Amino acid sequence: MFALSILWAALTALVLGGVAFFRTRDFRRSSRLSGIAFGVQLILGLSTMYLIMPVLTGTFFGMTPFLILAIISIGVTAIIAAVQDDRAKPGYRHDRYYDRSERDEQTSKPAHKPLGALLGIIGGALVAMLVIVWVVTYGAVTWSTNNARINASFAHVRTAAAEEKLPKTDPDHMVQVTRSIAAYLGQQALASTGDNLGSIY
């Protein structure tokens, strides 16, 4: 998980830094924004992997959590870039306005190319892609006729009463569950007898 978090943080920083440099041709600014994206993505990735521990399955080869975190990182970086864009406007300073000579000097410098809006558009496009893929995937899995038949053919599982006799088990028609679910159901069955067998077994 640690290596995967670092890999996604590096990938996010590399892509964002490349877009920033292509847009602004300012290596220093691009490096700073790339570093911010790397830090945000790494912190979010490690926190998510070790605290929430999501199951890495499903769409995008199971990388959906990291993709969502990458969108958040891009959003944070876009906000920072937008603030920089606003402060770089000619004639504006957060504490006072330039005088005429300062404005003339500022306007003679190369134009500051805005970056925040572009990063915001990229983040919005990724969100739209996620939503579209999720809707299509959900529709294909749950709404198709074939899957409806498959879901209808699943066995109906119920908990038998203590006095019921178990029917003969057909090994070709056993419902498979994970080890944790089997252990949970077994503990429930042992604890339901009233003999406190759950603490023994």
Summary of the structure (lengths in Angstrom):
residues: 201
radius of gyration: 28.0
end to end distance: 33.5
largest distance: 96.0
contacts: 472
relative contact order: 0.08
helix: 69%
strand: 0%
